[in-house]
């Protein structure tokens, strides 16, 4: 295992909807100096819709993550909609 997952809570707000949920990212691989994470997000909206994302994110160049603290970008994944 490359490490323990990062976890947290998130909120969403727009003119018509609000929502809250959780996220988790677990280190998956290190390749060519880039960290790849297995990522999951789940967001429940005020209209009852639940959005779930599962996929991979990447930190990009090591300097982006360690010095600039740029958040990981989404490489591949899918958003599932539950109503």
C-alpha positions, 0 to 999 in steps of 0.5 A, spaced: 500 500 500 502 506 498 498 510 504 492 511 507 486 515 504 485 522 504 478 524 506 473 530 507 467 533 507 464 538 501 459 543 500 456 545 493 451 551 492 448 554 486 442 559 485 437 553 485 441 547 488 445 546 494 448 540 497 453 536 501 457 530 501 464 526 502 470 525 498 476 520 498 483 519 495 487 513 496 494 513 493 494 508 487 501 509 483 507 513 482 509 513 475 515 518 472 515 522 478 507 523 478 502 520 483 496 517 481 490 517 486 484 512 486 478 518 487 471 517 490 466 523 491 459 523 493 454 529 493 447 529 495 443 535 492 437 539 495 433 536 489 434 529 492 439 527 486 446 524 488 452 525 484 457 520 485 464 520 481 469 514 481 476 515 477 483 517 477 486 523 479 494 525 478 498 530 481 502 532 475 509 534 476 512 533 483 513 541 483 506 542 482 504 538 488 509 539 493 511 546 492 505 550 489 500 545 492 496 545 486 490 540 486 490 533 483 487 533 476 482 528 473 485 523 468 479 518 467 473 517 471 465 517 470 459 521 474 453 516 476 447 520 477 442 517 482 435 520 483 
